Amino acid sequence: QVQLVESGGGSVQAGGSLRLSCAVSGYTSGAYSMAWFRQAPGKEREGVSYLYTGTGFTHYFDSVKGRFTISRDNTKNTLYLQMNSLKPEDTATYFCAASPGGGYNWYRPDRYQYWGQGTQVTVSS
């Protein structure tokens, strides 16, 4: 059973930076789709960034392109999301998600089998 544990959230002012971490355990062999999602109060969960471990392919939601960077450290079994130039509209609970294999529509929450508990990010103006 794959388990995901996020950390690194917090409160920052607009223009600041945070780095989220997602520790992965119970990982089995093979490539995985891994993604960061976020959900603000009263809104649907939306895909922020994606990484396919098989090829290193990454993708980003348009509003975070150039500001956020997804990466992984295989030695630590950890997925990261570096968030720079944060804006108040980035305020949300951020979730790490994973599922075996690749595929299309990475931004759909129903594609993912495993989820973390979430970490809160609050950006003040």
Secondary structure, 3 states (H helix, E strand, C coil): CCEEEEECCEEEECCCCEEEEEEEECCCCCCEEEEEEEECCCCCCEEEEEEECCCCCEEECHHHCCCEEEEEECCCCEEEEEECCCCHHHCEEEEEEEEECCCCCCCCHHHCCEECCCEEEEEEC
